[in-house]
Amino acid sequence: QVQLVESGGGLVQAGGSLRLSCAASGSIFSINAMGWYRQAPGKERELVARISSGGSTYYADSVKGRFTISRDNTKNTLYLQMNSLKPEDTAMYYCAAERRSDRGNYWGQGTQVTVSS
C-alpha cells in the first residue's frame, strides 16, 4: 500500500501562484508514474500533469506553460508549481501514484485550490 498526503492548496487571486506537494509513504517501490488530477464541481476528474519514474512529463493543454510537475525521489514527494492561475483552475486537486502491478492508481485525499477573479 501507498499513502499519499497532499498539501499547499488555498485561495489565491487570478494571476497568482501556488505550489502543491504530495508526500508518499509505504511501498514506494511499487509505484511508477505519479500525477496530479483535478475535479471541479459538476465535472469529471481530469489529468492535469504526469511524471514518469524517469522524469518524462505530460501536461494537459489547459495548463501547459503555466504548471510544472516535479518529483524528489529522495524525499518521496511530488510537486505541482502553478503559476498564472485562472479562475477556471479552481478545483479539488488530487495526487495519484500509478501501481506497477496493474497500472491502477493510489489516490490522496485532495487539496482545494480556489482562484478568485
GIWOMO-V829508 format. One record per residue. RES is the residue in one small letter. OMEGA is omega in whole degrees, -180 to 180 (none if undefined). Layout:
BEGIN
res = {RES RES}
omega = {OMEGA OMEGA}
END
This chain:
BEGIN
res = {q v q l v e s g g g l v q a g g s l r l s c a a s g s i f s i n a m g w y r q a p g k e r e l v a r i s s g g s t y y a d s v k g r f t i s r d n t k n t l y l q m n s l k p e d t a m y y c a a e r r s d r g n y w g q g t q v t v s s}
omega = {177 177 -179 -180 180 174 174 178 179 -180 -179 177 176 -177 -179 -176 172 172 177 176 177 179 -179 176 -179 -174 -176 -178 -175 -178 -178 179 173 -177 174 175 173 178 176 180 178 -179 178 176 -178 177 179 -178 -177 177 -179 178 179 176 177 -175 175 176 170 -178 -175 -177 -180 179 -179 -177 176 178 178 178 176 -176 179 179 -177 -176 177 -179 170 176 -177 180 178 -176 -179 177 180 173 180 -178 166 -179 -177 172 179 176 -175 179 176 -171 -173 178 173 -176 158 -178 169 -176 177 174 -173 173 179 -179 -179 -178 none}
END
